[in-house]
């Protein structure tokens, strides 16, 4: 498999997974609601950037954007700022 194809496949896979996880995420009470709103907005902005770069077929920048979004999301989970909706 060509490297570009692999990068495209991985970007799409992680984008889909993050959108699913994000749709089930709710904030906890550990952070000011305005602060968590800002963090969630940042995650969504990186998802939007990923989609923008995917449309331009720039798979390196698309993968980079979804990786940043995942990093923020997972950090929020680990610090107990967001959790899965019950």
PDB file of N, CA, C and O in Angstrom:
ATOM      1  N   UNK A   1       0.853  -1.184   0.000  1.00  0.00           N
ATOM      2  CA  UNK A   1       0.000   0.000   0.000  1.00  0.00           C
ATOM      3  C   UNK A   1       0.897   1.245   0.000  1.00  0.00           C
ATOM      4  O   UNK A   1       1.893   1.318   0.719  1.00  0.00           O
ATOM      5  N   UNK A   2       0.525   2.172  -0.792  1.00  0.00           N
ATOM      6  CA  UNK A   2       1.249   3.428  -0.897  1.00  0.00           C
ATOM      7  C   UNK A   2       1.095   4.239   0.397  1.00  0.00           C
ATOM      8  O   UNK A   2       0.050   4.191   1.047  1.00  0.00           O
ATOM      9  N   UNK A   3       2.131   4.970   0.755  1.00  0.00           N
ATOM     10  CA  UNK A   3       2.121   5.737   2.007  1.00  0.00           C
ATOM     11  C   UNK A   3       0.972   6.752   2.057  1.00  0.00           C
ATOM     12  O   UNK A   3       0.356   6.930   3.108  1.00  0.00           O
ATOM     13  N   UNK A   4       0.684   7.405   0.951  1.00  0.00           N
ATOM     14  CA  UNK A   4      -0.416   8.370   0.927  1.00  0.00           C
ATOM     15  C   UNK A   4      -1.740   7.688   1.224  1.00  0.00           C
ATOM     16  O   UNK A   4      -2.561   8.217   1.974  1.00  0.00           O
ATOM     17  N   UNK A   5      -1.952   6.515   0.639  1.00  0.00           N
ATOM     18  CA  UNK A   5      -3.188   5.768   0.879  1.00  0.00           C
ATOM     19  C   UNK A   5      -3.314   5.372   2.347  1.00  0.00           C
ATOM     20  O   UNK A   5      -4.397   5.441   2.928  1.00  0.00           O
ATOM     21  N   UNK A   6      -2.208   4.960   2.933  1.00  0.00           N
ATOM     22  CA  UNK A   6      -2.214   4.585   4.345  1.00  0.00           C
ATOM     23  C   UNK A   6      -2.551   5.783   5.227  1.00  0.00           C
ATOM     24  O   UNK A   6      -3.336   5.669   6.169  1.00  0.00           O
ATOM     25  N   UNK A   7      -1.958   6.923   4.918  1.00  0.00           N
ATOM     26  CA  UNK A   7      -2.217   8.144   5.678  1.00  0.00           C
ATOM     27  C   UNK A   7      -3.677   8.579   5.529  1.00  0.00           C
ATOM     28  O   UNK A   7      -4.300   9.007   6.501  1.00  0.00           O
ATOM     29  N   UNK A   8      -4.209   8.474   4.344  1.00  0.00           N
ATOM     30  CA  UNK A   8      -5.619   8.799   4.097  1.00  0.00           C
ATOM     31  C   UNK A   8      -6.532   7.879   4.917  1.00  0.00           C
ATOM     32  O   UNK A   8      -7.461   8.345   5.577  1.00  0.00           O
ATOM     33  N   UNK A   9      -6.263   6.584   4.871  1.00  0.00           N
ATOM     34  CA  UNK A   9      -7.074   5.607   5.603  1.00  0.00           C
ATOM     35  C   UNK A   9      -7.015   5.858   7.112  1.00  0.00           C
ATOM     36  O   UNK A   9      -8.046   5.832   7.784  1.00  0.00           O
ATOM     37  N   UNK A  10      -5.829   6.098   7.643  1.00  0.00           N
ATOM     38  CA  UNK A  10      -5.671   6.339   9.074  1.00  0.00           C
ATOM     39  C   UNK A  10      -6.353   7.637   9.506  1.00  0.00           C
ATOM     40  O   UNK A  10      -6.966   7.690  10.572  1.00  0.00           O
ATOM     41  N   UNK A  11      -6.250   8.662   8.697  1.00  0.00           N
ATOM     42  CA  UNK A  11      -6.886   9.947   9.018  1.00  0.00           C
ATOM     43  C   UNK A  11      -8.397   9.775   9.101  1.00  0.00           C
ATOM     44  O   UNK A  11      -9.026  10.234  10.054  1.00  0.00           O
ATOM     45  N   UNK A  12      -8.972   9.124   8.119  1.00  0.00           N
ATOM     46  CA  UNK A  12     -10.418   8.904   8.106  1.00  0.00           C
ATOM     47  C   UNK A  12     -10.854   8.045   9.296  1.00  0.00           C
ATOM     48  O   UNK A  12     -11.880   8.318   9.918  1.00  0.00           O
ATOM     49  N   UNK A  13     -10.080   7.020   9.605  1.00  0.00           N
ATOM     50  CA  UNK A  13     -10.412   6.131  10.719  1.00  0.00           C
ATOM     51  C   UNK A  13     -10.428   6.907  12.043  1.00  0.00           C
ATOM     52  O   UNK A  13     -11.375   6.781  12.819  1.00  0.00           O
ATOM     53  N   UNK A  14      -9.398   7.697  12.302  1.00  0.00           N
ATOM     54  CA  UNK A  14      -9.315   8.415  13.581  1.00  0.00           C
ATOM     55  C   UNK A  14     -10.309   9.563  13.652  1.00  0.00           C
ATOM     56  O   UNK A  14     -10.794   9.893  14.734  1.00  0.00           O
ATOM     57  N   UNK A  15     -10.615  10.167  12.532  1.00  0.00           N
ATOM     58  CA  UNK A  15     -11.643  11.204  12.501  1.00  0.00           C
ATOM     59  C   UNK A  15     -12.993  10.602  12.882  1.00  0.00           C
ATOM     60  O   UNK A  15     -13.707  11.147  13.723  1.00  0.00           O
ATOM     61  N   UNK A  16     -13.337   9.487  12.266  1.00  0.00           N
ATOM     62  CA  UNK A  16     -14.613   8.828  12.555  1.00  0.00           C
ATOM     63  C   UNK A  16     -14.694   8.426  14.035  1.00  0.00           C
ATOM     64  O   UNK A  16     -15.720   8.636  14.681  1.00  0.00           O
ATOM     65  N   UNK A  17     -13.632   7.862  14.555  1.00  0.00           N
ATOM     66  CA  UNK A  17     -13.627   7.442  15.958  1.00  0.00           C
ATOM     67  C   UNK A  17     -13.776   8.629  16.904  1.00  0.00           C
ATOM     68  O   UNK A  17     -14.522   8.552  17.881  1.00  0.00           O
ATOM     69  N   UNK A  18     -13.079   9.715  16.626  1.00  0.00           N
ATOM     70  CA  UNK A  18     -13.163  10.878  17.506  1.00  0.00           C
ATOM     71  C   UNK A  18     -14.550  11.506  17.456  1.00  0.00           C
ATOM     72  O   UNK A  18     -15.089  11.894  18.492  1.00  0.00           O
ATOM     73  N   UNK A  19     -15.128  11.609  16.274  1.00  0.00           N
ATOM     74  CA  UNK A  19     -16.478  12.173  16.181  1.00  0.00           C
ATOM     75  C   UNK A  19     -17.469  11.328  16.987  1.00  0.00           C
ATOM     76  O   UNK A  19     -18.362  11.872  17.636  1.00  0.00           O
ATOM     77  N   UNK A  20     -17.316  10.010  16.950  1.00  0.00           N
ATOM     78  CA  UNK A  20     -18.193   9.134  17.730  1.00  0.00           C
ATOM     79  C   UNK A  20     -17.972   9.357  19.228  1.00  0.00           C
ATOM     80  O   UNK A  20     -18.936   9.515  19.978  1.00  0.00           O
ATOM     81  N   UNK A  21     -16.722   9.370  19.663  1.00  0.00           N
ATOM     82  CA  UNK A  21     -16.405   9.579  21.077  1.00  0.00           C
ATOM     83  C   UNK A  21     -16.900  10.942  21.555  1.00  0.00           C
ATOM     84  O   UNK A  21     -17.467  11.058  22.642  1.00  0.00           O
ATOM     85  N   UNK A  22     -16.686  11.955  20.749  1.00  0.00           N
ATOM     86  CA  UNK A  22     -17.074  13.314  21.114  1.00  0.00           C
ATOM     87  C   UNK A  22     -18.593  13.436  21.247  1.00  0.00           C
ATOM     88  O   UNK A  22     -19.087  14.171  22.102  1.00  0.00           O
ATOM     89  N   UNK A  23     -19.321  12.724  20.413  1.00  0.00           N
ATOM     90  CA  UNK A  23     -20.787  12.790  20.473  1.00  0.00           C
ATOM     91  C   UNK A  23     -21.323  12.182  21.769  1.00  0.00           C
ATOM     92  O   UNK A  23     -22.452  12.469  22.169  1.00  0.00           O
ATOM     93  N   UNK A  24     -20.528  11.352  22.417  1.00  0.00           N
ATOM     94  CA  UNK A  24     -20.942  10.693  23.658  1.00  0.00           C
ATOM     95  C   UNK A  24     -20.306  11.331  24.894  1.00  0.00           C
ATOM     96  O   UNK A  24     -20.520  10.856  26.009  1.00  0.00           O
ATOM     97  N   UNK A  25     -19.539  12.383  24.713  1.00  0.00           N
ATOM     98  CA  UNK A  25     -18.810  13.006  25.816  1.00  0.00           C
ATOM     99  C   UNK A  25     -19.623  14.127  26.462  1.00  0.00           C
ATOM    100  O   UNK A  25     -20.291  14.908  25.784  1.00  0.00           O
ATOM    101  N   UNK A  26     -19.545  14.179  27.771  1.00  0.00           N
ATOM    102  CA  UNK A  26     -20.169  15.265  28.526  1.00  0.00           C
ATOM    103  C   UNK A  26     -19.145  15.779  29.534  1.00  0.00           C
ATOM    104  O   UNK A  26     -18.295  15.025  30.006  1.00  0.00           O
ATOM    105  N   UNK A  27     -19.232  17.065  29.859  1.00  0.00           N
ATOM    106  CA  UNK A  27     -18.285  17.618  30.835  1.00  0.00           C
ATOM    107  C   UNK A  27     -18.591  17.137  32.246  1.00  0.00           C
ATOM    108  O   UNK A  27     -19.739  16.843  32.581  1.00  0.00           O
ATOM    109  N   UNK A  28     -17.571  17.062  33.050  1.00  0.00           N
ATOM    110  CA  UNK A  28     -17.747  16.787  34.472  1.00  0.00           C
ATOM    111  C   UNK A  28     -17.775  18.137  35.185  1.00  0.00           C
ATOM    112  O   UNK A  28     -17.718  19.183  34.539  1.00  0.00           O
ATOM    113  N   UNK A  29     -17.860  18.116  36.473  1.00  0.00           N
ATOM    114  CA  UNK A  29     -17.921  19.360  37.257  1.00  0.00           C
ATOM    115  C   UNK A  29     -16.543  19.843  37.686  1.00  0.00           C
ATOM    116  O   UNK A  29     -16.441  20.750  38.511  1.00  0.00           O
ATOM    117  N   UNK A  30     -15.482  19.255  37.142  1.00  0.00           N
ATOM    118  CA  UNK A  30     -14.131  19.581  37.591  1.00  0.00           C
ATOM    119  C   UNK A  30     -13.586  20.889  37.026  1.00  0.00           C
ATOM    120  O   UNK A  30     -12.535  21.358  37.462  1.00  0.00           O
ATOM    121  N   UNK A  31     -14.273  21.470  36.079  1.00  0.00           N
ATOM    122  CA  UNK A  31     -13.781  22.677  35.421  1.00  0.00           C
ATOM    123  C   UNK A  31     -14.938  23.632  35.206  1.00  0.00           C
ATOM    124  O   UNK A  31     -16.080  23.215  35.012  1.00  0.00           O
ATOM    125  N   UNK A  32     -14.634  24.893  35.241  1.00  0.00           N
ATOM    126  CA  UNK A  32     -15.610  25.940  34.965  1.00  0.00           C
ATOM    127  C   UNK A  32     -16.285  25.643  33.617  1.00  0.00           C
ATOM    128  O   UNK A  32     -15.596  25.343  32.642  1.00  0.00           O
ATOM    129  N   UNK A  33     -17.616  25.723  33.550  1.00  0.00           N
ATOM    130  CA  UNK A  33     -18.326  25.410  32.292  1.00  0.00           C
ATOM    131  C   UNK A  33     -17.815  26.207  31.093  1.00  0.00           C
ATOM    132  O   UNK A  33     -17.771  25.679  29.981  1.00  0.00           O
ATOM    133  N   UNK A  34     -17.433  27.445  31.295  1.00  0.00           N
ATOM    134  CA  UNK A  34     -16.918  28.256  30.185  1.00  0.00           C
ATOM    135  C   UNK A  34     -15.569  27.705  29.703  1.00  0.00           C
ATOM    136  O   UNK A  34     -15.290  27.700  28.504  1.00  0.00           O
ATOM    137  N   UNK A  35     -14.752  27.251  30.628  1.00  0.00           N
ATOM    138  CA  UNK A  35     -13.444  26.702  30.262  1.00  0.00           C
ATOM    139  C   UNK A  35     -13.599  25.405  29.466  1.00  0.00           C
ATOM    140  O   UNK A  35     -12.925  25.212  28.453  1.00  0.00           O
ATOM    141  N   UNK A  36     -14.477  24.524  29.919  1.00  0.00           N
ATOM    142  CA  UNK A  36     -14.665  23.260  29.202  1.00  0.00           C
ATOM    143  C   UNK A  36     -15.314  23.509  27.847  1.00  0.00           C
ATOM    144  O   UNK A  36     -15.015  22.802  26.884  1.00  0.00           O
ATOM    145  N   UNK A  37     -16.200  24.504  27.753  1.00  0.00           N
ATOM    146  CA  UNK A  37     -16.792  24.859  26.460  1.00  0.00           C
ATOM    147  C   UNK A  37     -15.692  25.285  25.490  1.00  0.00           C
ATOM    148  O   UNK A  37     -15.697  24.908  24.319  1.00  0.00           O
ATOM    149  N   UNK A  38     -14.758  26.069  25.996  1.00  0.00           N
ATOM    150  CA  UNK A  38     -13.649  26.536  25.174  1.00  0.00           C
ATOM    151  C   UNK A  38     -12.776  25.366  24.705  1.00  0.00           C
ATOM    152  O   UNK A  38     -12.350  25.328  23.551  1.00  0.00           O
ATOM    153  N   UNK A  39     -12.518  24.421  25.596  1.00  0.00           N
ATOM    154  CA  UNK A  39     -11.709  23.254  25.239  1.00  0.00           C
ATOM    155  C   UNK A  39     -12.426  22.415  24.179  1.00  0.00           C
ATOM    156  O   UNK A  39     -11.809  21.979  23.207  1.00  0.00           O
ATOM    157  N   UNK A  40     -13.717  22.193  24.367  1.00  0.00           N
ATOM    158  CA  UNK A  40     -14.482  21.412  23.392  1.00  0.00           C
ATOM    159  C   UNK A  40     -14.534  22.124  22.039  1.00  0.00           C
ATOM    160  O   UNK A  40     -14.484  21.485  20.989  1.00  0.00           O
ATOM    161  N   UNK A  41     -14.633  23.425  22.077  1.00  0.00           N
ATOM    162  CA  UNK A  41     -14.622  24.216  20.841  1.00  0.00           C
ATOM    163  C   UNK A  41     -13.286  24.039  20.110  1.00  0.00           C
ATOM    164  O   UNK A  41     -13.243  23.961  18.882  1.00  0.00           O
ATOM    165  N   UNK A  42     -12.211  23.978  20.879  1.00  0.00           N
ATOM    166  CA  UNK A  42     -10.889  23.778  20.295  1.00  0.00           C
ATOM    167  C   UNK A  42     -10.799  22.414  19.615  1.00  0.00           C
ATOM    168  O   UNK A  42     -10.251  22.303  18.519  1.00  0.00           O
ATOM    169  N   UNK A  43     -11.330  21.385  20.254  1.00  0.00           N
ATOM    170  CA  UNK A  43     -11.339  20.047  19.644  1.00  0.00           C
ATOM    171  C   UNK A  43     -12.122  20.085  18.331  1.00  0.00           C
ATOM    172  O   UNK A  43     -11.672  19.555  17.316  1.00  0.00           O
ATOM    173  N   UNK A  44     -13.279  20.708  18.362  1.00  0.00           N
ATOM    174  CA  UNK A  44     -14.109  20.791  17.137  1.00  0.00           C
ATOM    175  C   UNK A  44     -13.407  21.600  16.041  1.00  0.00           C
ATOM    176  O   UNK A  44     -13.558  21.303  14.856  1.00  0.00           O
ATOM    177  N   UNK A  45     -12.647  22.612  16.433  1.00  0.00           N
ATOM    178  CA  UNK A  45     -11.911  23.408  15.444  1.00  0.00           C
ATOM    179  C   UNK A  45     -10.858  22.546  14.738  1.00  0.00           C
ATOM    180  O   UNK A  45     -10.679  22.655  13.525  1.00  0.00           O
ATOM    181  N   UNK A  46     -10.165  21.693  15.493  1.00  0.00           N
ATOM    182  CA  UNK A  46      -9.182  20.807  14.869  1.00  0.00           C
ATOM    183  C   UNK A  46      -9.863  19.774  13.972  1.00  0.00           C
ATOM    184  O   UNK A  46      -9.321  19.407  12.930  1.00  0.00           O
ATOM    185  N   UNK A  47     -11.036  19.306  14.366  1.00  0.00           N
ATOM    186  CA  UNK A  47     -11.788  18.391  13.503  1.00  0.00           C
ATOM    187  C   UNK A  47     -12.159  19.100  12.204  1.00  0.00           C
ATOM    188  O   UNK A  47     -12.038  18.528  11.120  1.00  0.00           O
ATOM    189  N   UNK A  48     -12.605  20.333  12.318  1.00  0.00           N
ATOM    190  CA  UNK A  48     -12.934  21.122  11.133  1.00  0.00           C
ATOM    191  C   UNK A  48     -11.703  21.325  10.249  1.00  0.00           C
ATOM    192  O   UNK A  48     -11.787  21.222   9.025  1.00  0.00           O
ATOM    193  N   UNK A  49     -10.574  21.610  10.869  1.00  0.00           N
ATOM    194  CA  UNK A  49      -9.326  21.760  10.110  1.00  0.00           C
ATOM    195  C   UNK A  49      -8.989  20.466   9.382  1.00  0.00           C
ATOM    196  O   UNK A  49      -8.595  20.484   8.216  1.00  0.00           O
ATOM    197  N   UNK A  50      -9.144  19.348  10.072  1.00  0.00           N
ATOM    198  CA  UNK A  50      -8.880  18.045   9.459  1.00  0.00           C
ATOM    199  C   UNK A  50      -9.720  17.873   8.201  1.00  0.00           C
ATOM    200  O   UNK A  50      -9.205  17.491   7.150  1.00  0.00           O
ATOM    201  N   UNK A  51     -11.008  18.153   8.310  1.00  0.00           N
ATOM    202  CA  UNK A  51     -11.907  18.001   7.160  1.00  0.00           C
ATOM    203  C   UNK A  51     -11.521  18.946   6.027  1.00  0.00           C
ATOM    204  O   UNK A  51     -11.587  18.577   4.855  1.00  0.00           O
ATOM    205  N   UNK A  52     -11.123  20.148   6.375  1.00  0.00           N
ATOM    206  CA  UNK A  52     -10.685  21.118   5.373  1.00  0.00           C
ATOM    207  C   UNK A  52      -9.485  20.575   4.596  1.00  0.00           C
ATOM    208  O   UNK A  52      -9.450  20.629   3.366  1.00  0.00           O
ATOM    209  N   UNK A  53      -8.501  20.051   5.335  1.00  0.00           N
ATOM    210  CA  UNK A  53      -7.305  19.526   4.673  1.00  0.00           C
ATOM    211  C   UNK A  53      -7.610  18.248   3.898  1.00  0.00           C
ATOM    212  O   UNK A  53      -6.970  17.974   2.883  1.00  0.00           O
ATOM    213  N   UNK A  54      -8.579  17.464   4.364  1.00  0.00           N
ATOM    214  CA  UNK A  54      -8.976  16.276   3.618  1.00  0.00           C
ATOM    215  C   UNK A  54      -9.560  16.680   2.262  1.00  0.00           C
ATOM    216  O   UNK A  54      -9.275  16.046   1.246  1.00  0.00           O
ATOM    217  N   UNK A  55     -10.369  17.726   2.250  1.00  0.00           N
ATOM    218  CA  UNK A  55     -10.948  18.194   0.983  1.00  0.00           C
ATOM    219  C   UNK A  55      -9.860  18.649   0.019  1.00  0.00           C
ATOM    220  O   UNK A  55      -9.985  18.498  -1.196  1.00  0.00           O
ATOM    221  N   UNK A  56      -8.798  19.205   0.576  1.00  0.00           N
ATOM    222  CA  UNK A  56      -7.680  19.649  -0.261  1.00  0.00           C
ATOM    223  C   UNK A  56      -6.723  18.500  -0.586  1.00  0.00           C
ATOM    224  O   UNK A  56      -5.747  18.669  -1.316  1.00  0.00           O
ATOM    225  N   UNK A  57      -7.030  17.322  -0.021  1.00  0.00           N
ATOM    226  CA  UNK A  57      -6.217  16.122  -0.199  1.00  0.00           C
ATOM    227  C   UNK A  57      -4.802  16.308   0.352  1.00  0.00           C
ATOM    228  O   UNK A  57      -3.842  15.724  -0.150  1.00  0.00           O
ATOM    229  N   UNK A  58      -4.698  17.132   1.392  1.00  0.00           N
ATOM    230  CA  UNK A  58      -3.427  17.319   2.091  1.00  0.00           C
ATOM    231  C   UNK A  58      -3.470  16.405   3.318  1.00  0.00           C
ATOM    232  O   UNK A  58      -3.855  16.826   4.409  1.00  0.00           O
ATOM    233  N   UNK A  59      -3.071  15.160   3.119  1.00  0.00           N
ATOM    234  CA  UNK A  59      -3.231  14.133   4.141  1.00  0.00           C
ATOM    235  C   UNK A  59      -2.286  14.312   5.315  1.00  0.00           C
ATOM    236  O   UNK A  59      -2.600  13.879   6.424  1.00  0.00           O
ATOM    237  N   UNK A  60      -1.157  14.928   5.104  1.00  0.00           N
ATOM    238  CA  UNK A  60      -0.234  15.175   6.223  1.00  0.00           C
ATOM    239  C   UNK A  60      -0.861  16.159   7.203  1.00  0.00           C
ATOM    240  O   UNK A  60      -0.907  15.892   8.404  1.00  0.00           O
ATOM    241  N   UNK A  61      -1.344  17.293   6.703  1.00  0.00           N
ATOM    242  CA  UNK A  61      -1.949  18.285   7.592  1.00  0.00           C
ATOM    243  C   UNK A  61      -3.273  17.788   8.175  1.00  0.00           C
ATOM    244  O   UNK A  61      -3.605  18.119   9.314  1.00  0.00           O
ATOM    245  N   UNK A  62      -4.030  17.004   7.416  1.00  0.00           N
ATOM    246  CA  UNK A  62      -5.281  16.438   7.934  1.00  0.00           C
ATOM    247  C   UNK A  62      -4.986  15.497   9.098  1.00  0.00           C
ATOM    248  O   UNK A  62      -5.664  15.550  10.124  1.00  0.00           O
ATOM    249  N   UNK A  63      -3.983  14.637   8.947  1.00  0.00           N
ATOM    250  CA  UNK A  63      -3.620  13.705  10.006  1.00  0.00           C
ATOM    251  C   UNK A  63      -3.088  14.460  11.228  1.00  0.00           C
ATOM    252  O   UNK A  63      -3.382  14.103  12.368  1.00  0.00           O
ATOM    253  N   UNK A  64      -2.322  15.481  10.976  1.00  0.00           N
ATOM    254  CA  UNK A  64      -1.794  16.302  12.066  1.00  0.00           C
ATOM    255  C   UNK A  64      -2.942  16.941  12.858  1.00  0.00           C
ATOM    256  O   UNK A  64      -2.914  16.947  14.088  1.00  0.00           O
ATOM    257  N   UNK A  65      -3.925  17.465  12.174  1.00  0.00           N
ATOM    258  CA  UNK A  65      -5.057  18.117  12.840  1.00  0.00           C
ATOM    259  C   UNK A  65      -5.864  17.121  13.674  1.00  0.00           C
ATOM    260  O   UNK A  65      -6.249  17.435  14.800  1.00  0.00           O
ATOM    261  N   UNK A  66      -6.125  15.937  13.143  1.00  0.00           N
ATOM    262  CA  UNK A  66      -6.911  14.972  13.917  1.00  0.00           C
ATOM    263  C   UNK A  66      -6.103  14.441  15.089  1.00  0.00           C
ATOM    264  O   UNK A  66      -6.668  14.107  16.130  1.00  0.00           O
ATOM    265  N   UNK A  67      -4.799  14.360  14.933  1.00  0.00           N
ATOM    266  CA  UNK A  67      -3.944  13.946  16.047  1.00  0.00           C
ATOM    267  C   UNK A  67      -3.992  14.973  17.169  1.00  0.00           C
ATOM    268  O   UNK A  67      -4.089  14.600  18.338  1.00  0.00           O
ATOM    269  N   UNK A  68      -3.925  16.250  16.841  1.00  0.00           N
ATOM    270  CA  UNK A  68      -4.034  17.301  17.862  1.00  0.00           C
ATOM    271  C   UNK A  68      -5.377  17.210  18.579  1.00  0.00           C
ATOM    272  O   UNK A  68      -5.442  17.315  19.804  1.00  0.00           O
ATOM    273  N   UNK A  69      -6.441  17.016  17.814  1.00  0.00           N
ATOM    274  CA  UNK A  69      -7.776  16.923  18.413  1.00  0.00           C
ATOM    275  C   UNK A  69      -7.844  15.752  19.387  1.00  0.00           C
ATOM    276  O   UNK A  69      -8.382  15.884  20.486  1.00  0.00           O
ATOM    277  N   UNK A  70      -7.297  14.603  18.984  1.00  0.00           N
ATOM    278  CA  UNK A  70      -7.280  13.431  19.870  1.00  0.00           C
ATOM    279  C   UNK A  70      -6.477  13.703  21.131  1.00  0.00           C
ATOM    280  O   UNK A  70      -6.876  13.295  22.222  1.00  0.00           O
ATOM    281  N   UNK A  71      -5.361  14.381  20.993  1.00  0.00           N
ATOM    282  CA  UNK A  71      -4.525  14.689  22.162  1.00  0.00           C
ATOM    283  C   UNK A  71      -5.297  15.517  23.186  1.00  0.00           C
ATOM    284  O   UNK A  71      -5.254  15.231  24.382  1.00  0.00           O
ATOM    285  N   UNK A  72      -5.984  16.515  22.725  1.00  0.00           N
ATOM    286  CA  UNK A  72      -6.775  17.359  23.631  1.00  0.00           C
ATOM    287  C   UNK A  72      -7.891  16.537  24.263  1.00  0.00           C
ATOM    288  O   UNK A  72      -8.114  16.613  25.471  1.00  0.00           O
ATOM    289  N   UNK A  73      -8.587  15.758  23.454  1.00  0.00           N
ATOM    290  CA  UNK A  73      -9.695  14.935  23.938  1.00  0.00           C
ATOM    291  C   UNK A  73      -9.221  13.949  25.007  1.00  0.00           C
ATOM    292  O   UNK A  73      -9.818  13.861  26.080  1.00  0.00           O
ATOM    293  N   UNK A  74      -8.167  13.221  24.721  1.00  0.00           N
ATOM    294  CA  UNK A  74      -7.667  12.226  25.670  1.00  0.00           C
ATOM    295  C   UNK A  74      -7.127  12.877  26.946  1.00  0.00           C
ATOM    296  O   UNK A  74      -7.272  12.319  28.034  1.00  0.00           O
ATOM    297  N   UNK A  75      -6.518  14.027  26.823  1.00  0.00           N
ATOM    298  CA  UNK A  75      -6.044  14.734  28.009  1.00  0.00           C
ATOM    299  C   UNK A  75      -7.224  15.115  28.888  1.00  0.00           C
ATOM    300  O   UNK A  75      -7.164  14.963  30.109  1.00  0.00           O
ATOM    301  N   UNK A  76      -8.289  15.604  28.282  1.00  0.00           N
ATOM    302  CA  UNK A  76      -9.500  15.938  29.047  1.00  0.00           C
ATOM    303  C   UNK A  76     -10.062  14.711  29.749  1.00  0.00           C
ATOM    304  O   UNK A  76     -10.492  14.798  30.899  1.00  0.00           O
ATOM    305  N   UNK A  77     -10.062  13.572  29.071  1.00  0.00           N
ATOM    306  CA  UNK A  77     -10.541  12.335  29.697  1.00  0.00           C
ATOM    307  C   UNK A  77      -9.659  11.950  30.879  1.00  0.00           C
ATOM    308  O   UNK A  77     -10.167  11.646  31.958  1.00  0.00           O
ATOM    309  N   UNK A  78      -8.373  11.961  30.686  1.00  0.00           N
ATOM    310  CA  UNK A  78      -7.447  11.531  31.741  1.00  0.00           C
ATOM    311  C   UNK A  78      -7.491  12.423  32.968  1.00  0.00           C
ATOM    312  O   UNK A  78      -7.284  11.955  34.088  1.00  0.00           O
ATOM    313  N   UNK A  79      -7.757  13.695  32.764  1.00  0.00           N
ATOM    314  CA  UNK A  79      -7.853  14.619  33.899  1.00  0.00           C
ATOM    315  C   UNK A  79      -9.273  14.695  34.463  1.00  0.00           C
ATOM    316  O   UNK A  79      -9.552  15.492  35.359  1.00  0.00           O
ATOM    317  N   UNK A  80     -10.158  13.866  33.933  1.00  0.00           N
ATOM    318  CA  UNK A  80     -11.521  13.815  34.455  1.00  0.00           C
ATOM    319  C   UNK A  80     -12.352  15.029  34.132  1.00  0.00           C
ATOM    320  O   UNK A  80     -13.279  15.354  34.874  1.00  0.00           O
ATOM    321  N   UNK A  81     -12.044  15.713  33.039  1.00  0.00           N
ATOM    322  CA  UNK A  81     -12.798  16.908  32.648  1.00  0.00           C
ATOM    323  C   UNK A  81     -14.011  16.570  31.794  1.00  0.00           C
ATOM    324  O   UNK A  81     -14.986  17.320  31.752  1.00  0.00           O
ATOM    325  N   UNK A  82     -13.935  15.424  31.110  1.00  0.00           N
ATOM    326  CA  UNK A  82     -15.058  14.927  30.325  1.00  0.00           C
ATOM    327  C   UNK A  82     -15.203  13.440  30.603  1.00  0.00           C
ATOM    328  O   UNK A  82     -14.248  12.768  30.992  1.00  0.00           O
ATOM    329  N   UNK A  83     -16.410  12.941  30.397  1.00  0.00           N
ATOM    330  CA  UNK A  83     -16.680  11.514  30.568  1.00  0.00           C
ATOM    331  C   UNK A  83     -17.710  11.098  29.548  1.00  0.00           C
ATOM    332  O   UNK A  83     -18.332  11.932  28.891  1.00  0.00           O
ATOM    333  N   UNK A  84     -17.886   9.776  29.422  1.00  0.00           N
ATOM    334  CA  UNK A  84     -18.897   9.249  28.511  1.00  0.00           C
ATOM    335  C   UNK A  84     -20.269   9.450  29.116  1.00  0.00           C
ATOM    336  O   UNK A  84     -20.485   9.220  30.306  1.00  0.00           O
ATOM    337  N   UNK A  85     -21.202   9.889  28.266  1.00  0.00           N
ATOM    338  CA  UNK A  85     -22.592  10.067  28.691  1.00  0.00           C
ATOM    339  C   UNK A  85     -23.137   8.734  29.192  1.00  0.00           C
ATOM    340  O   UNK A  85     -22.930   7.694  28.567  1.00  0.00           O
ATOM    341  N   UNK A  86     -23.844   8.776  30.339  1.00  0.00           N
ATOM    342  CA  UNK A  86     -24.406   7.528  30.904  1.00  0.00           C
ATOM    343  C   UNK A  86     -25.717   7.181  30.260  1.00  0.00           C
ATOM    344  O   UNK A  86     -26.328   6.171  30.609  1.00  0.00           O
TER     345      UNK A  86
END
